[in-house]
Amino acid sequence: MKTKDPPAEAVAVERDAELGGRIHEFRLERGLTLAGLAARVGVTRSFLSSVERGIAYPSIMVLRSIAAAMEIPVFLLFTGRESNGIVVRKRQRKMIRHPNAPYSYELVSPDVQHRMEMIIMRLRPGADPAPRAHEGEECALVLKGHVVITVGGIDYELNEGDSIYYNAGLPHKARVIGDQEAEVVSAITPPSF
């Protein structure tokens, strides 16, 4: 299979000076070469090397592929192994944000090394992420705005204060109704990011 570098516009998560080092560390622990991990992920060796050196920044999808190839949650690439304790200050939250996408994810729980994680998803009008399925269960609460959460092909309209609990193995996604940004907090078990 021929691999190629992702397009420039798809190459950015919020800049994290230590991200590449964490990827490098996990890769070495798993006994993977640059070429071996790059092949599993579907990118070039040179691109992965640039990521590890902090020169290039991968898209969210590439980060998910890197994490999956190393069998770790993607947020572990942002938090590392260190535990942030039991309190997470707002300014210390880890965030994944594609520069042109109308959505972002923020880790609210201290890390992804426990049985549950919490994230805040922020959606701007026009956001329509691809449906995603993962192991476990999820409970989502709309903090702000009006959204449609689609689970297993069925739409559920939710307003501020409404919640939904579902089997996360079913494809699911959220999108905004109207012209106001929405915020949805989700508790996910086991951690999937």
GIPE-V861539 format. One record per backbone hydrogen bond with DSSP energy under -1.0 kcal/mol. NH is the residue of the N-H (numbers start at 1). CO is the residue of the C=O. E is the energy in kcal/mol with one decimal. If there is no record, write none. Layout:
nh=NH co=CO e=E
nh=NH co=CO e=E
//
This chain:
nh=10 co=7 e=-1.7
nh=11 co=8 e=-1.7
nh=19 co=16 e=-1.5
nh=22 co=18 e=-2.1
nh=23 co=19 e=-2.3
nh=24 co=20 e=-2.5
nh=25 co=21 e=-2.5
nh=26 co=22 e=-2.6
nh=27 co=23 e=-2.6
nh=28 co=24 e=-2.5
nh=29 co=25 e=-2.2
nh=30 co=26 e=-1.5
nh=31 co=28 e=-1.7
nh=32 co=27 e=-2.4
nh=37 co=33 e=-2.5
nh=38 co=34 e=-2.7
nh=39 co=35 e=-2.2
nh=40 co=36 e=-1.7
nh=41 co=37 e=-2.2
nh=42 co=38 e=-2.5
nh=43 co=38 e=-1.9
nh=48 co=44 e=-2.2
nh=49 co=45 e=-2.5
nh=50 co=46 e=-2.1
nh=51 co=47 e=-2.1
nh=52 co=48 e=-2.6
nh=53 co=49 e=-1.7
nh=54 co=51 e=-1.5
nh=55 co=50 e=-2.7
nh=56 co=50 e=-1.3
nh=63 co=59 e=-2.5
nh=64 co=60 e=-2.5
nh=65 co=61 e=-2.0
nh=66 co=62 e=-2.7
nh=67 co=63 e=-2.8
nh=68 co=64 e=-2.6
nh=69 co=65 e=-2.5
nh=70 co=66 e=-1.4
nh=72 co=67 e=-2.3
nh=75 co=193 e=-3.0
nh=76 co=73 e=-1.3
nh=77 co=74 e=-1.6
nh=78 co=75 e=-1.3
nh=79 co=75 e=-2.4
nh=80 co=76 e=-2.2
nh=92 co=89 e=-2.1
nh=93 co=90 e=-1.2
nh=96 co=105 e=-3.0
nh=104 co=122 e=-1.7
nh=105 co=96 e=-2.6
nh=106 co=120 e=-2.0
nh=107 co=94 e=-3.0
nh=108 co=118 e=-2.9
nh=109 co=118 e=-1.5
nh=117 co=188 e=-2.6
nh=119 co=186 e=-2.3
nh=120 co=106 e=-2.4
nh=121 co=184 e=-3.3
nh=122 co=104 e=-2.2
nh=123 co=182 e=-2.7
nh=124 co=102 e=-3.3
nh=127 co=124 e=-2.2
nh=132 co=172 e=-2.3
nh=134 co=168 e=-2.6
nh=137 co=189 e=-2.8
nh=138 co=166 e=-2.4
nh=139 co=187 e=-2.3
nh=140 co=164 e=-2.8
nh=141 co=185 e=-2.9
nh=142 co=162 e=-2.7
nh=143 co=183 e=-2.4
nh=144 co=183 e=-1.7
nh=147 co=158 e=-2.5
nh=148 co=175 e=-2.8
nh=149 co=156 e=-2.7
nh=150 co=173 e=-2.4
nh=151 co=154 e=-2.4
nh=152 co=171 e=-2.9
nh=154 co=151 e=-1.7
nh=156 co=149 e=-1.6
nh=158 co=147 e=-3.2
nh=161 co=142 e=-3.3
nh=162 co=159 e=-2.7
nh=164 co=140 e=-2.3
nh=166 co=138 e=-2.6
nh=168 co=136 e=-1.8
nh=170 co=167 e=-1.7
nh=172 co=132 e=-2.0
nh=173 co=150 e=-1.7
nh=175 co=148 e=-1.9
nh=177 co=146 e=-3.1
nh=182 co=123 e=-3.0
nh=183 co=144 e=-2.0
nh=184 co=121 e=-2.5
nh=185 co=141 e=-2.6
nh=186 co=119 e=-2.8
nh=187 co=139 e=-2.7
nh=188 co=117 e=-3.1
nh=189 co=137 e=-2.3
//
